[in-house]
Amino acid sequence: MSGDKRRIRVLVAKPGLDGHDRGAKIVAAALRDHGMEVIYTGLHQTPEQIARTALQEDVDVVGLSIHSGSHMTLFPLIHKELAKVGMDDVLLIAGGIIPENDRKQLEASGFGRIFGPGTPTQEIVGYIEAEIEKKRQ
């Protein structure tokens, strides 16, 4: 990345009551290792907290991680809260245990990619870099 562009800023968030954060921490570390600035919210975040943090941290990407099965409830609420705070242009991605039909529905509603378990971190990094580069052109 050239010196005239700021580093990509990514918020990694764990919405709802899901207590499993190993995957989120692995992805956060991989993004940091590739030069991105990463803000990790910790567990049990509400949609409002996630949107507020995204705004305060001026992020380019919001990455959600979920294993609880509540993605079809929480993810649209987070998307709505991001729009309320003027962050509707942020790249919104997700990962976790999300069935294929739900992935397609979420992507059709404005999410970027939805990554499943076992996705190589390099694939996530490459996707984020490519999408942010498109937005910055």
Stockholm file with secondary structure:
# STOCKHOLM 1.0

chainA/1-137         MSGDKRRIRVLVAKPGLDGHDRGAKIVAAALRDHGMEVIYTGLHQTPEQIARTALQEDVDVVGLSIHSGSHMTLFPLIHKELAKVGMDDVLLIAGGIIPENDRKQLEASGFGRIFGPGTPTQEIVGYIEAEIEKKRQ
#=GR chainA/1-137 SS CCTTSCCCEEEEECBTTCCCCHHHHHHHHHHHHTTCEEEECCSSBCHHHHHHHHHHHTCSEEEEEECSSCHHHHHHHHHHHHHHTTCTTSEEEEEESCCHHHHHHHHHTTCCCEECTTCCHHHHHHHHHHHHHHHHC
#=GC SS_cons         CCTTSCCCEEEEECBTTCCCCHHHHHHHHHHHHTTCEEEECCSSBCHHHHHHHHHHHTCSEEEEEECSSCHHHHHHHHHHHHHHTTCTTSEEEEEESCCHHHHHHHHHTTCCCEECTTCCHHHHHHHHHHHHHHHHC
//
